[in-house]
Amino acid sequence: MSQLIKDLILKNRSYRRFFQNHKIKIETLISFIDLARLSPSAKNQQPLKYILVNSEIENKKVYETLSWAGFLKDWAGPTEGEKPSAYIIMLLDTEITDNNYCDHGIATQSILLGAVEQELGGCIIAAIDKKKLATSFKIPEKYKIIQAIALGKPKENIILTEIKNNDYKYYRDSEQNHYVPKRNLDEIIIK
């Protein structure tokens, strides 16, 4: 196995705090969408569409519709200075199909691996006030909002640990290190 692939996957975490002043150019976001475009698609229908956001005004509109880190009950999300510097809003074009099958997962992984390769990071967010987001961006009804991908230069330390007592919930310590429990190989390989 290529160490390059494993390194990219290990760096591809759900980052929730960023160096907000690190701007991401629209060309960089377009390059991530190109990776998604070139990725496999169920039935080759390619029904995903994207809204690219990287301005302070539009970032604020997206941020106001998101819910962050459900397991961190005492944390409302990144504070000013730690918010994402860009977003990709992923849509399903229902005139092509009403089922995105696994396309959103494949496309998202491609986007996030591209981000990691550029020393950026992201977080997939599906807890969205979709009606408010659709209104803010005047998204036509034919497009169904699937998720938002928050992007930026990561500002947090993420540590992988082993799941104990079936407790898979991520957590933070007093120094704001973010821990993500993972199942071990013996547990997930049946035969």
Sequence and secondary structure as in RCSB ss.txt:
>XXXX:A:sequence
MSQLIKDLILKNRSYRRFFQNHKIKIETLISFIDLARLSPSAKNQQPLKYILVNSEIENKKVYETLSWAGFLKDW
AGPTEGEKPSAYIIMLLDTEITDNNYCDHGIATQSILLGAVEQELGGCIIAAIDKKKLATSFKIPEKYKIIQAIA
LGKPKENIILTEIKNNDYKYYRDSEQNHYVPKRNLDEIIIK
>XXXX:A:secstr
  HHHHHHHHH  B   B TTS   HHHHHHHHHHHHHS  GGG   EEEEEE SHHHHHHHHTTB   TT TT 
 S  TTSS SEEEEEEEETTT S  TTHHHHHHHHHHHHHHHTT EEEEE  B HHHHHHHTT  TTEEEEEEEE
EE B S EEEEE BTTB   EE TT  EEEEE  HHHH   
